[in-house]
Amino acid sequence: MATRLQLRVSPGAAQSAVVGRHGSAWTLRVAAAPEDGRANAAVIRLLADALHVSARDVEIVSGHASRDKTVTLQGIDPDEIDRRLTSASGAREE
């Protein structure tokens, strides 16, 4: 089972974190600069850590050179993704 997730990414932040929702997408901040794929690698690590999945289960499928990205996640359903990202962002679930 693969789930697609829309992201809005801000590279070069003071620290990496899941910020919260940005419309239907999730907003992430990563400390890595957007050079040589470092920010994309940081996005994958951050999502894997926040979702408690392996980094190999997270793949950026579009938006490699953009702040707006689409990722696929293997082995985790959309409701669980929302719960875990909400928890990681420190926001309250609705």
Summary of the structure (lengths in Angstrom):
residues: 94
radius of gyration: 12.0
end to end distance: 25.4
largest distance: 37.8
contacts: 268
relative contact order: 0.24
helix: 31%
strand: 36%
